[in-house]
Amino acid sequence: MRKSLIWMNLIVALGALGFTNMTNAMSEYPLHQAAINNDTQSIKKILSQKALIDERDETGSTALMVATRANNVHAAHMLIEAGADVNAKDNIQDSPYLYAGAQGYLKILRMTLMHGANLKSTNRYGGTALIPAAERGHVETVRTLIAAGVDVNHVNNLGWTALLEAIILGNGEPKYQRIVELLLKAGADPNLADKDGIKPLQHARSRGYREIEKRLLAAGAK
């Protein structure tokens, strides 16, 4: 109910700004509306009417993508079990799998992994799900993606690996120390430099991350 009220308030606000077609646009996608409301009864009814489960709205989002953004686990579960594509990307190259990984939505992430998530899939920055998960300090998500087999040494468009992002964009706190440990244990290269030739150890030292520095040295960083 609360999410439904928030969504309606957003529609009213956008209408006041001139987005007069927003309500009509949403009414064109009842499965998306049910997904944002986490309304599993409506989802079941709509799907029984042979609705296209992977129909896309103006943003290129499927109903599953909408449910994933809202972290609506029940809606996502029903859609995935009904065959929704966990790898379907929207207009900005997010997919339910990639988005769940980046945001640390573990329940949905695990469902996508059980239903064909493409571990090599990349976002608009050229990164796998593991890279933003490491950057944002989602320890259990990092652990889950490593266990699933995501490449720990994948380099994104910025020239950064998950290890580099955990150091450069993290804050050195225990959760980032743990992520560095997990990545190194899984085979992350401690000497793989960024585009400027700066290695993980140099980044850690320049930021005063002593605990991370210790872990890197123990893994053979130079």
C-alpha positions as CSV (number, residue, x, y, z in Angstrom):
1,M,0.0,0.0,0.0
2,R,2.8,2.5,1.0
3,K,4.7,1.8,-2.3
4,S,1.5,2.2,-4.3
5,L,0.9,5.6,-2.6
6,I,4.5,6.7,-3.3
7,W,4.1,5.7,-6.9
8,M,0.9,7.6,-7.3
9,N,2.4,10.7,-5.7
10,L,5.2,10.4,-8.2
11,I,2.8,10.3,-11.1
12,V,0.9,13.4,-9.8
13,A,4.2,15.2,-9.3
14,L,5.4,14.4,-12.8
15,G,2.1,15.4,-14.2
16,A,2.4,18.8,-12.6
17,L,5.8,19.1,-14.3
18,G,4.2,18.4,-17.7
19,F,4.5,14.7,-17.9
20,T,0.8,14.3,-18.6
21,N,1.2,11.0,-20.3
22,M,2.7,9.2,-17.3
23,T,-0.6,7.7,-15.9
24,N,-1.6,6.5,-19.4
25,A,1.9,5.1,-19.9
26,M,1.7,3.0,-16.7
27,S,-1.8,1.9,-17.5
28,E,-0.4,0.4,-20.7
29,Y,1.9,-1.9,-18.7
30,P,-0.3,-3.6,-16.0
31,L,2.4,-6.2,-15.3
32,H,4.9,-3.5,-14.6
33,Q,2.3,-1.8,-12.3
34,A,1.7,-5.1,-10.4
35,A,5.5,-5.6,-10.1
36,I,6.1,-2.1,-8.6
37,N,3.3,-2.8,-6.1
38,N,4.6,-6.3,-5.3
39,D,1.1,-7.5,-6.1
40,T,1.6,-11.2,-6.7
41,Q,-2.1,-11.9,-7.1
42,S,-2.4,-9.4,-10.0
43,I,0.8,-10.7,-11.5
44,K,-0.7,-14.2,-11.5
45,K,-3.9,-13.0,-13.1
46,I,-2.1,-11.0,-15.8
47,L,0.2,-13.8,-16.7
48,S,-2.8,-16.2,-16.9
49,Q,-4.1,-13.9,-19.7
50,K,-1.1,-14.7,-21.8
51,A,0.6,-11.4,-21.2
52,L,4.1,-11.0,-22.6
53,I,6.2,-11.6,-19.5
54,D,9.2,-9.7,-21.0
55,E,7.3,-6.8,-22.5
56,R,9.4,-3.6,-22.2
57,D,8.2,-0.1,-21.2
58,E,9.6,3.2,-22.5
59,T,12.8,2.8,-20.5
60,G,13.4,-0.7,-21.9
61,S,12.5,-2.2,-18.6
62,T,10.7,-5.5,-18.1
63,A,8.3,-6.1,-15.2
64,L,11.1,-8.1,-13.6
65,M,13.5,-5.2,-13.9
66,V,10.9,-3.0,-12.2
67,A,10.4,-5.4,-9.4
68,T,14.2,-5.7,-9.0
69,R,14.7,-2.0,-8.7
70,A,12.1,-1.9,-5.9
71,N,13.7,-5.0,-4.3
72,N,10.2,-6.6,-4.4
73,V,11.2,-10.2,-3.7
74,H,7.8,-11.8,-4.0
75,A,7.0,-10.2,-7.3
76,A,10.5,-11.0,-8.6
77,H,10.2,-14.6,-7.5
78,M,6.8,-15.1,-9.3
79,L,8.1,-13.5,-12.5
80,I,11.3,-15.5,-12.5
81,E,9.5,-18.7,-11.8
82,A,7.2,-17.9,-14.7
83,G,10.2,-17.5,-17.0
84,A,11.1,-13.9,-17.0
85,D,14.5,-13.2,-18.5
86,V,17.0,-12.3,-15.7
87,N,19.4,-11.0,-18.3
88,A,17.1,-8.6,-20.2
89,K,18.8,-5.2,-20.2
90,D,17.0,-1.8,-20.1
91,N,18.0,1.3,-22.0
92,I,20.9,2.0,-19.7
93,Q,22.2,-1.6,-19.8
94,D,21.0,-2.7,-16.4
95,S,19.5,-6.2,-16.1
96,P,17.7,-7.8,-13.1
97,Y,20.9,-9.8,-12.5
98,L,23.3,-6.9,-12.8
99,Y,21.1,-4.5,-10.8
100,A,20.5,-7.0,-7.9
101,G,24.3,-7.6,-7.7
102,A,25.2,-3.9,-7.7
103,Q,22.6,-3.0,-5.0
104,G,23.3,-6.0,-2.9
105,Y,19.7,-7.4,-3.2
106,L,20.8,-10.9,-2.3
107,K,17.5,-12.7,-2.5
108,I,16.8,-11.6,-6.0
109,L,20.4,-12.0,-7.0
110,R,20.4,-15.6,-5.9
111,M,17.2,-16.3,-7.8
112,T,18.8,-14.8,-11.0
113,L,21.8,-17.0,-10.5
114,M,19.6,-20.1,-10.2
115,H,17.8,-19.1,-13.4
116,G,20.5,-18.5,-16.0
117,A,22.2,-15.3,-15.0
118,N,25.0,-14.5,-17.5
119,L,28.1,-14.1,-15.4
120,K,29.9,-12.4,-18.3
121,S,27.2,-9.8,-18.7
122,T,28.4,-6.2,-18.2
123,N,26.8,-2.9,-17.3
124,R,27.2,0.5,-19.1
125,Y,30.6,0.9,-17.5
126,G,31.8,-2.4,-18.8
127,G,31.8,-3.9,-15.4
128,T,30.5,-7.3,-14.2
129,A,28.1,-7.4,-11.3
130,L,31.1,-8.1,-9.0
131,I,32.7,-4.7,-9.5
132,P,30.0,-2.4,-8.2
133,A,29.2,-4.9,-5.4
134,A,32.9,-4.6,-4.3
135,E,32.8,-0.8,-4.6
136,R,29.7,-0.5,-2.5
137,G,30.9,-2.8,0.3
138,H,28.3,-5.6,-0.2
139,V,30.3,-8.4,1.4
140,E,27.8,-11.2,1.1
141,T,27.1,-10.2,-2.5
142,V,30.7,-10.4,-3.3
143,R,31.0,-13.8,-1.7
144,T,28.0,-15.0,-3.6
145,L,29.2,-13.8,-7.0
146,I,32.7,-15.2,-6.5
147,A,31.1,-18.6,-5.6
148,A,29.0,-18.4,-8.8
149,G,32.2,-18.0,-10.8
150,V,32.3,-14.3,-11.9
151,D,35.8,-13.3,-13.2
152,V,37.6,-11.6,-10.3
153,N,40.1,-10.0,-12.7
154,H,37.7,-8.5,-15.1
155,V,38.6,-4.9,-16.1
156,N,35.9,-2.3,-16.7
157,N,36.0,0.7,-19.0
158,L,37.8,2.8,-16.3
159,G,40.6,0.2,-16.2
160,W,39.6,-1.0,-12.8
161,T,39.0,-4.5,-11.4
162,A,36.8,-5.3,-8.4
163,L,39.9,-5.2,-6.2
164,L,40.9,-1.7,-7.4
165,E,37.3,-0.4,-7.0
166,A,37.1,-1.8,-3.4
167,I,40.3,0.2,-2.6
168,I,39.9,3.3,-4.7
169,L,36.1,3.9,-4.0
170,G,35.9,2.2,-0.6
171,N,36.9,3.7,2.7
172,G,39.2,1.1,4.2
173,E,36.6,0.0,6.8
174,P,36.3,-3.7,7.9
175,K,33.8,-4.5,5.2
176,Y,36.2,-3.4,2.5
177,Q,39.0,-5.3,4.2
178,R,36.9,-8.4,4.1
179,I,36.1,-7.9,0.4
180,V,39.8,-7.5,-0.4
181,E,40.4,-10.8,1.4
182,L,37.7,-12.5,-0.5
183,L,38.9,-11.3,-3.8
184,L,42.5,-12.1,-3.2
185,K,41.6,-15.6,-1.9
186,A,39.6,-16.1,-5.1
187,G,42.6,-15.3,-7.3
188,A,42.4,-11.5,-7.8
189,D,45.7,-10.3,-9.1
190,P,47.2,-8.0,-6.5
191,N,49.6,-6.5,-9.0
192,L,47.1,-5.7,-11.8
193,A,47.4,-1.9,-12.2
194,D,44.9,0.6,-13.4
195,K,45.2,2.6,-16.7
196,D,47.7,4.9,-15.2
197,G,50.0,2.0,-14.1
198,I,49.1,2.5,-10.4
199,K,48.8,-0.9,-8.5
200,P,46.4,-1.8,-5.7
201,L,49.2,-1.5,-3.1
202,Q,50.0,2.0,-4.1
203,H,46.4,3.0,-3.9
204,A,46.0,1.4,-0.5
205,R,49.2,3.1,0.8
206,S,48.3,6.6,-0.5
207,R,45.0,6.3,1.4
208,G,46.5,5.0,4.6
209,Y,44.6,1.7,4.5
210,R,47.0,-0.2,6.6
211,E,44.9,-3.3,7.0
212,I,44.3,-3.6,3.3
213,E,48.0,-3.0,2.7
214,K,48.8,-6.0,4.9
215,R,46.4,-8.2,3.0
216,L,47.9,-7.2,-0.3
217,L,51.4,-7.8,0.8
218,A,50.5,-11.2,2.1
219,A,49.1,-12.0,-1.3
220,G,52.3,-11.0,-3.1
221,A,51.6,-7.4,-4.0
222,K,54.5,-5.2,-5.1
